[in-house]
Amino acid sequence: MGVPYLPTRSLLGSDILKESNQFIETEDPFAGDSVVLIPAIAPDWAIVHVQRADPYGDAHFWGNTGITHPAIEAADRVILTTEEIVEPSVIKSDPSRTSITRDQVTAVVEVPHGAHPSPVAGYYNRDNQYFLDYYKWTESSSAYEEWVTEWVYDVDSRAEYYEKVDADLSLSIDCSAAEVNYGQ
């Protein structure tokens, strides 16, 4: 957003203000109520996943985009992972879906199922069982350390990850939206 901080009331009354010096409680200059100032983050890198991109970084991205666009704007550099790398003509065929462009992207990497266990609209649904298992795996700091060692540090490749997931990575796709007709 280009601002140094944002005000919020959501941290008021919590222990977060006692435990961290990153946030500042102050008076709202307009209403006089208490607010908490949260500093903007400035990541060096953002890694985002999209449906398809050309080798130059122009990408089709649709569905629930979450905080992807603000993350791209905040980061110094962006790694774009994609379900598939396509010819530029495919991206140019539907410019309304091109919401990420080459001027924002540092590198493009083809990673099928790269968002797993999250969904990718038009490609696969959310792996709910994995999320439920993850919740159980990370109930404590020590359990989280075990999980991250097993699922991140000790996994040497995407192929090994696919084997380890032990799930059908062609998760069903629900394409219940109405078809789009752009005319001829």
ChimeraX attribute file (.defattr): number of C-alpha atoms within 10 A of each C-alpha:
attribute: neighborCount
match mode: 1-to-1
recipient: residues
	/A:1	9
	/A:2	7
	/A:3	7
	/A:4	11
	/A:5	14
	/A:6	12
	/A:7	16
	/A:8	14
	/A:9	12
	/A:10	9
	/A:11	15
	/A:12	13
	/A:13	9
	/A:14	9
	/A:15	9
	/A:16	12
	/A:17	15
	/A:18	9
	/A:19	9
	/A:20	9
	/A:21	8
	/A:22	10
	/A:23	17
	/A:24	14
	/A:25	16
	/A:26	13
	/A:27	13
	/A:28	14
	/A:29	9
	/A:30	6
	/A:31	8
	/A:32	9
	/A:33	10
	/A:34	15
	/A:35	20
	/A:36	20
	/A:37	20
	/A:38	16
	/A:39	14
	/A:40	13
	/A:41	11
	/A:42	13
	/A:43	14
	/A:44	10
	/A:45	15
	/A:46	20
	/A:47	16
	/A:48	20
	/A:49	24
	/A:50	24
	/A:51	23
	/A:52	24
	/A:53	30
	/A:54	23
	/A:55	17
	/A:56	16
	/A:57	25
	/A:58	25
	/A:59	31
	/A:60	22
	/A:61	21
	/A:62	15
	/A:63	12
	/A:64	10
	/A:65	13
	/A:66	8
	/A:67	9
	/A:68	17
	/A:69	12
	/A:70	11
	/A:71	18
	/A:72	21
	/A:73	16
	/A:74	19
	/A:75	16
	/A:76	15
	/A:77	17
	/A:78	23
	/A:79	18
	/A:80	26
	/A:81	25
	/A:82	27
	/A:83	19
	/A:84	17
	/A:85	21
	/A:86	16
	/A:87	13
	/A:88	15
	/A:89	9
	/A:90	15
	/A:91	18
	/A:92	15
	/A:93	10
	/A:94	11
	/A:95	12
	/A:96	11
	/A:97	15
	/A:98	17
	/A:99	12
	/A:100	19
	/A:101	14
	/A:102	16
	/A:103	10
	/A:104	17
	/A:105	21
	/A:106	15
	/A:107	15
	/A:108	23
	/A:109	18
	/A:110	20
	/A:111	16
	/A:112	18
	/A:113	23
	/A:114	19
	/A:115	18
	/A:116	18
	/A:117	19
	/A:118	15
	/A:119	19
	/A:120	24
	/A:121	18
	/A:122	14
	/A:123	16
	/A:124	20
	/A:125	18
	/A:126	17
	/A:127	17
	/A:128	12
	/A:129	11
	/A:130	15
	/A:131	14
	/A:132	10
	/A:133	10
	/A:134	14
	/A:135	12
	/A:136	13
	/A:137	17
	/A:138	15
	/A:139	10
	/A:140	11
	/A:141	10
	/A:142	11
	/A:143	13
	/A:144	16
	/A:145	13
	/A:146	14
	/A:147	17
	/A:148	15
	/A:149	12
	/A:150	12
	/A:151	14
	/A:152	12
	/A:153	9
	/A:154	12
	/A:155	15
	/A:156	10
	/A:157	10
	/A:158	13
	/A:159	9
	/A:160	11
	/A:161	14
	/A:162	15
	/A:163	12
	/A:164	12
	/A:165	13
	/A:166	8
	/A:167	12
	/A:168	10
	/A:169	16
	/A:170	10
	/A:171	16
	/A:172	13
	/A:173	14
	/A:174	11
	/A:175	11
	/A:176	7
	/A:177	6
	/A:178	6
	/A:179	7
	/A:180	6
	/A:181	6
	/A:182	6
	/A:183	4
	/A:184	3
